[in-house]
Amino acid sequence: MLLLCDFAGGSASTIIDHVMSLRKSSRHAIHIFNSKGDLSDALELDRFDGVLIHYSLVACMDDYIGPNLRAAISRFKGLKAAFVQDEYRWTNETTDALRGLGIHVLFSVVPPEIMDDVYPQERLPGVVRETLLTGYVPTELLGRTVPPFEDRAVDVGYRARKLPAWLGSFAREKWLIADRFKADAAGYGLICDMSTREEDRIYGESWIEFLANCKAVLGTESGSSICDFTGEIQRNVERHVARDPAVGFDTLRDLYFKDADGQIVLSVISPRCFEAAALRTLMILYDGHYSGRLEAWRHYVPLRKDHSNMSEVVGVLRDRSRVQEIIDRAYREVALNPDNSFEAMVAQVDRVIDRAFRPEMAAAKSPYADAELTALMRKERRRATIRRALQRLERGRRRPTKTAGTVVVRTFGVFARLARAPLRRWTRPKIS
């Protein structure tokens, strides 16, 4: 199986965990191929039994899956599957793209009860639609040594970004919870470290260390209360905000998505909940379903959305024995639950692939050796770099002479780095 993705060392940890778990745990031989953009015809898809398109590639955008690669996938006779997330946006375009690619299996995070609302069967005829979670428990966190509850410096921590208004009232909860909780926390003497500013976001190991140094973390369900099928809501809101940056959410909702807000609510558990459970950090969450993986008062402390039970929440936070009971249950029943592991996700993916695969989908040619595929990927990266350099050169030709000259110099430098020694010899000054 070929796994096409936008995968690099600096990718979000959830993407890295997802990609590597497929390669590590699948009973199939999964070959990872960084393919963002377009590929030449050098990659022979018919040497694979199947192609998997990862959610790090936006299926409906040529910047992620270029025309040549898109045409090659469409012609491919093997099994074709796609993982999709953030399904509240570009919904119709994504559906059309998946149908054009001839996808046999769609791995979605849309809950089964609203799958027909988001992906009607008539728009994806014959496609198997399977629900996965947005994330799972990272195995490496389970055995990690973390500070005891009483030694953690921060009482309550949180990071989130202010999501755009066109995602609806449900998505607003991600940052409203921080503003409201922080305002109330001062009266209880809580030490809080929470922010919704983009520049304060934390990634990778720094995020894990932050979470492990918090006694508790805030949280909400992930998702949106709007499914913007055509993109019209997003376009209208963005145009209005461009004209009037200070416009309020209520005004935008009333103008552009009053009837759509809440019509389809995509609410799922966040990967952060699994991280908190594994790191033995108490979860203070808005009450919700959380994909059936968390239970209020058993695995987390429920905070009412109007924050009217703030004193009760703080009381629990300061009750050492009660807190420890909730933390320990979340670790045992959530973090250590095999159903919440990446291995369980891969086993589910394998089962669906096995059911969908037919003998005529088998590879027509012998498979690639790992070294052969790695060499091919390097060549494709170099081709992509040259292509981008030529595009910059072309854009420079349409600009004033000075700008074009700068682009030529930079482009020549790109080719020099790619060719290494030969071009350097050509450009090296002669010594008499």
C-alpha positions in Angstrom: 0.0 0.0 0.0 1.3 3.5 -0.9 0.5 6.2 1.7 0.5 9.6 0.1 0.9 12.4 2.6 2.4 15.8 3.5 4.8 14.4 6.1 7.9 16.1 7.6 9.7 16.3 10.9 8.1 19.6 11.7 4.5 18.2 11.2 2.0 18.3 14.1 2.6 15.4 16.4 -0.9 14.0 15.7 0.0 13.7 12.0 3.3 12.1 12.8 1.7 9.6 15.2 -1.1 8.8 12.7 1.3 8.2 9.8 3.8 6.2 11.7 1.2 4.0 13.4 -0.1 3.0 10.0 3.4 2.0 8.9 4.3 0.3 12.1 1.1 -1.6 13.0 -0.6 -2.4 9.8 -0.5 -6.0 8.6 0.0 -4.6 5.1 3.3 -3.2 3.9 2.7 0.6 4.1 5.1 2.8 2.1 5.2 6.5 3.1 5.6 8.9 0.2 5.8 12.7 0.7 3.7 13.9 -2.2 2.4 17.4 -1.5 1.9 19.1 -4.8 2.4 17.2 -8.1 4.4 14.2 -9.1 5.9 13.1 -12.4 5.0 9.9 -14.2 8.1 8.2 -12.7 6.1 6.9 -9.7 4.3 3.7 -11.0 1.2 3.3 -9.0 0.5 -0.1 -10.6 3.3 -1.5 -8.6 1.0 -1.2 -5.5 -2.1 -3.1 -4.5 -3.6 0.1 -3.1 -3.2 3.9 -2.6 -4.0 5.6 0.7 -4.5 9.4 0.7 -3.7 10.9 4.1 -5.7 13.7 5.7 -2.6 15.9 5.6 -3.3 16.3 1.9 -6.4 18.3 1.1 -8.1 16.2 -1.6 -9.8 19.1 -3.4 -6.8 21.4 -3.8 -4.2 21.1 -6.5 -1.6 22.6 -4.2 -1.8 19.3 -2.3 -2.7 16.8 -5.1 -1.6 18.2 -8.4 -3.3 17.5 -11.7 -0.8 14.9 -12.9 -1.0 12.9 -9.6 -4.8 13.3 -9.5 -5.1 11.9 -13.0 -2.8 9.0 -12.1 -4.8 8.1 -9.1 -8.0 8.2 -11.1 -6.6 5.8 -13.6 -5.2 3.4 -10.9 -7.0 0.1 -10.8 -6.1 -0.9 -7.3 -7.8 -0.1 -4.0 -8.1 3.6 -3.2 -8.9 5.0 0.2 -8.8 8.5 1.7 -8.5 9.8 5.3 -10.4 13.1 5.8 -10.6 15.5 8.7 -11.9 19.1 9.2 -15.0 18.0 7.2 -17.0 21.1 8.1 -15.3 23.0 5.2 -15.0 22.4 1.4 -17.5 19.6 1.9 -18.9 19.5 -1.6 -15.6 20.1 -3.2 -14.0 17.3 -1.2 -16.8 14.9 -2.0 -16.5 15.8 -5.7 -12.7 15.3 -5.6 -13.1 11.9 -3.9 -15.6 10.8 -6.4 -13.3 11.9 -9.3 -10.4 10.0 -7.8 -12.5 6.9 -7.7 -12.2 6.3 -3.9 -13.4 3.0 -2.6 -13.1 3.7 1.1 -13.5 6.9 3.0 -12.1 7.1 6.6 -13.9 10.0 8.2 -14.2 11.5 11.6 -17.9 12.3 11.1 -20.0 10.3 13.6 -22.1 7.5 12.1 -25.4 9.2 13.1 -24.8 12.2 10.8 -22.6 10.5 8.1 -25.5 10.6 5.6 -26.0 14.3 6.2 -22.4 15.1 5.4 -21.6 12.5 2.8 -24.9 11.3 1.2 -24.5 7.9 -0.3 -25.8 9.1 -3.6 -22.9 11.5 -3.9 -20.4 8.7 -3.1 -22.1 5.7 -4.7 -20.5 2.4 -3.6 -18.0 4.0 -1.3 -17.5 2.4 2.2 -17.7 5.2 4.8 -15.9 4.4 8.1 -15.7 6.6 11.2 -12.4 7.0 13.0 -11.4 9.3 15.9 -9.4 12.5 15.3 -6.6 11.1 17.4 -5.6 8.3 19.8 -3.4 7.7 22.8 0.3 8.2 22.0 2.0 5.0 23.3 5.1 6.8 24.3 3.2 8.9 26.8 1.9 5.9 28.8 5.2 5.1 30.5 6.4 8.7 30.8 7.5 9.9 34.3 5.4 13.0 35.2 5.5 15.3 38.2 3.1 14.4 41.0 -0.1 16.4 41.1 1.0 18.6 44.1 4.3 19.5 42.5 2.9 20.9 39.3 3.4 24.7 39.0 0.2 25.6 37.1 -3.3 25.0 38.5 -5.1 25.2 35.2 -3.6 25.5 31.8 -5.0 25.8 28.3 -4.1 26.8 24.7 -6.5 27.3 21.8 -6.9 29.6 18.8 -9.7 31.9 18.1 -11.5 30.1 15.3 -13.3 32.1 12.5 -17.0 33.0 13.1 -18.1 31.0 10.1 -17.5 27.7 12.0 -20.5 28.6 14.2 -21.3 29.0 17.9 -20.0 25.5 18.8 -16.5 26.3 17.6 -16.5 29.5 19.6 -16.5 27.5 22.8 -12.9 26.7 22.3 -11.8 30.2 23.2 -14.8 31.4 25.2 -14.0 28.8 27.9 -10.6 30.3 28.4 -11.8 33.9 28.7 -14.6 33.1 31.1 -12.5 30.7 33.2 -9.6 33.1 33.5 -11.9 35.9 34.6 -13.4 33.8 37.3 -10.2 32.1 38.4 -8.7 35.3 39.9 -11.3 35.3 42.6 -10.3 31.8 43.7 -6.5 32.5 43.7 -5.9 29.9 41.0 -2.6 30.0 39.0 -3.6 29.8 35.4 -1.5 29.7 32.2 -4.0 30.0 29.3 -4.0 31.8 26.0 -5.9 32.0 22.7 -3.3 34.0 20.9 -1.6 32.3 17.9 1.9 33.4 19.1 1.4 31.6 22.4 0.6 28.2 20.9 2.8 25.3 21.9 3.9 22.3 19.8 5.7 19.0 20.0 7.6 18.1 23.1 7.1 21.6 24.6 3.3 21.0 24.6 3.7 17.7 26.4 5.9 19.3 29.0 3.4 22.1 29.5 0.5 19.7 29.9 2.5 17.6 32.4 3.2 20.7 34.5 -0.5 21.5 34.8 -2.6 20.1 37.6 -5.7 20.5 35.3 -6.4 21.4 31.7 -9.5 23.0 30.2 -11.2 21.4 27.2 -14.2 21.2 24.9 -15.3 18.8 22.2 -13.7 19.4 18.8 -15.8 20.2 15.8 -18.2 22.7 14.4 -21.9 23.6 14.4 -21.8 24.5 10.7 -21.1 22.3 7.7 -20.2 24.8 5.0 -21.0 22.6 1.9 -20.5 25.2 -0.8 -18.0 27.5 1.0 -20.5 30.4 0.6 -20.7 31.0 4.3 -17.0 31.3 4.7 -16.6 33.6 1.7 -19.4 35.9 2.9 -18.0 36.1 6.5 -14.4 36.7 5.3 -15.5 39.5 2.9 -17.5 41.2 5.7 -14.6 40.9 8.2 -12.2 42.3 5.7 -14.5 45.4 5.4 -15.2 45.6 9.2 -12.7 43.8 11.4 -14.5 44.8 14.5 -17.8 43.2 13.5 -19.3 40.9 16.2 -20.1 37.2 16.0 -23.9 37.8 16.5 -24.0 40.2 13.6 -22.2 37.8 11.3 -24.4 34.8 12.4 -27.6 36.7 11.8 -26.5 37.9 8.4 -24.9 34.8 7.0 -25.6 31.5 8.8 -28.4 31.9 11.3 -30.4 29.0 9.9 -27.3 26.8 9.3 -25.8 27.2 12.8 -26.6 24.0 14.7 -28.3 22.2 11.9 -25.4 19.7 11.6 -23.2 19.6 14.7 -19.9 17.7 14.2 -18.7 17.1 17.8 -15.9 14.7 18.6 -13.3 14.0 21.2 -10.1 16.0 20.9 -6.7 14.2 20.8 -5.8 16.5 23.8 -8.1 14.5 26.0 -6.1 11.3 25.4 -2.9 13.2 26.0 -4.2 14.6 29.3 -5.4 11.2 30.5 -2.0 9.6 29.7 -0.1 12.4 31.5 -2.3 12.2 34.5 -3.6 15.8 34.1 -7.1 16.4 35.5 -9.5 17.4 32.7 -12.0 20.2 33.3 -14.3 20.0 30.3 -17.6 21.4 29.1 -20.0 18.5 29.5 -20.4 16.5 26.3 -20.4 13.1 24.6 -16.7 13.0 23.6 -17.2 10.2 21.1 -18.4 8.0 24.0 -14.9 7.7 25.4 -15.3 10.0 28.5 -17.8 10.1 31.3 -18.5 13.2 33.4 -17.3 12.9 37.1 -15.7 9.6 36.2 -13.0 10.7 33.8 -13.3 14.5 33.9 -14.8 17.3 36.0 -17.8 18.9 34.0 -17.9 22.6 33.8 -21.3 24.1 32.8 -21.2 26.3 29.7 -22.4 29.3 31.7 -19.7 28.5 34.3 -22.3 28.7 37.0 -20.7 25.7 38.9 -17.3 27.3 39.1 -17.1 27.1 42.8 -17.9 23.3 42.6 -15.1 22.8 40.1 -12.6 24.7 42.2 -13.7 22.7 45.2 -12.9 19.4 43.4 -9.6 20.8 42.2 -8.6 21.4 45.8 -9.8 18.0 47.1 -6.6 16.0 46.7 -8.2 12.6 47.2 -11.1 13.2 44.9 -8.9 14.6 42.2 -6.6 11.6 42.3 -9.5 9.2 41.9 -10.7 11.0 38.7 -7.1 11.1 37.4 -6.4 7.5 38.1 -9.7 6.3 36.5 -9.0 8.4 33.4 -5.5 6.8 33.1 -6.8 3.3 33.6 -10.0 3.4 31.7 -9.1 5.9 28.9 -5.3 6.1 28.4 -4.8 2.3 29.0 -7.9 1.2 27.1 -6.8 -0.7 24.1 -9.8 0.6 22.1 -8.3 4.1 22.3 -4.8 3.1 21.0 -3.4 3.8 17.6 -3.0 0.0 17.2 -6.8 -0.3 17.5 -7.3 2.4 14.8 -4.9 0.6 12.4 -6.6 -2.8 13.1 -10.0 -1.1 12.1 -8.4 0.4 9.0 -7.0 -3.1 8.0 -10.4 -4.8 8.5 -12.1 -2.3 6.2 -9.4 -2.5 3.6 -9.6 -6.3 3.7 -13.3 -6.3 3.1 -13.1 -3.7 0.3 -10.1 -5.3 -1.5 -10.9 -7.5 -4.6 -8.5 -9.8 -6.4 -8.5 -7.7 -9.6 -7.1 -4.8 -7.5 -3.7 -6.6 -7.0 -0.6 -4.9 -8.3 0.1 -5.6 -12.0 3.9 -5.3 -11.5 6.4 -6.3 -8.8 6.6 -4.0 -5.8 9.2 -1.3 -5.2 12.1 -2.1 -2.9 12.4 0.4 0.0 15.7 1.8 -1.3 14.2 2.2 -4.8 11.2 4.1 -3.5 13.3 6.3 -1.3 15.5 7.3 -4.2 12.5 8.1 -6.3 11.0 10.3 -3.6 14.3 12.3 -3.5 14.2 12.8 -7.2 10.6 14.0 -7.0 11.6 16.5 -4.3 14.3 17.9 -6.5 11.9 18.1 -9.4 9.5 20.0 -7.2 12.2 22.4 -6.1 13.2 23.1 -9.7 9.5 23.6 -10.6 9.0 26.1 -7.9 12.2 27.9 -8.9 11.0 28.1 -12.5 7.7 29.4 -11.4 9.4 32.2 -9.4 11.5 33.0 -12.5 8.3 33.2 -14.6 6.7 35.5 -12.1 9.8 37.6 -12.0 9.6 38.2 -15.8 6.3 39.9 -15.3 7.7 42.3 -12.7 10.1 45.3 -13.1 13.6 44.5 -14.2 15.2 44.8 -10.8 12.8 42.3 -9.2 13.2 39.9 -12.1 17.0 40.1 -11.8 16.7 39.2 -8.1 14.5 36.3 -9.0 17.1 35.1 -11.6 19.9 35.2 -9.1 17.9 33.4 -6.5 16.7 30.8 -9.0 20.3 30.2 -10.2 21.3 29.7 -6.6 18.6 27.0 -6.3 19.9 25.2 -9.3 23.5 25.5 -8.0 22.5 23.9 -4.7 20.7 21.1 -6.5 23.5 20.3 -8.9 26.1 20.7 -6.2 29.7 20.4 -7.5 29.1 20.8 -11.3 27.5 24.2 -11.2 29.9 25.3 -8.5 32.8 24.4 -10.8 31.2 26.4 -13.6 30.8 29.5 -11.4 34.1 29.3 -9.5 36.5 32.1 -10.5 39.6 30.9 -12.4 42.9 31.2 -10.6 45.8 32.1 -12.9 
